[in-house]
Amino acid sequence: MDVPPSDDWVDSDSTGAPSPSPSAPLSAADRRRRGSPTRQALAALMNACEKAGQWDVAHALAAAAADAGIAPDVGILNSVIAACAHGGDADRAAAAFEGMAPLGVTPDAVSYANLIRAYKKAGAWAAAL
């Protein structure tokens, strides 16, 4: 099976616009808007870790991505927090949340919701307030 070069092909568009054909090159603006294939793959892996509650794998992926030059963003870090929440580890979720600011990442509503969910699952309601 021939696979087109990753810079020239994106299979979906969140806006509902038709996807370009595999041979149609994307403009620089389209590539920035859609993210790099590497970032998309990372997002998919992080989502799987989140659903499985594999906070240790999510954290390792985020660290490996940073080492590879993929700057952590709110989505990546939210996935780490959500994986911690799903796995019931409120302390690690809080540490990931607190680690956002030093990285220059501003928590959003999802960040706070994931942290609260982690505290809820751990039975630590007082810490959530």
Disulfide bonds with the S-S distance in Angstrom:
none
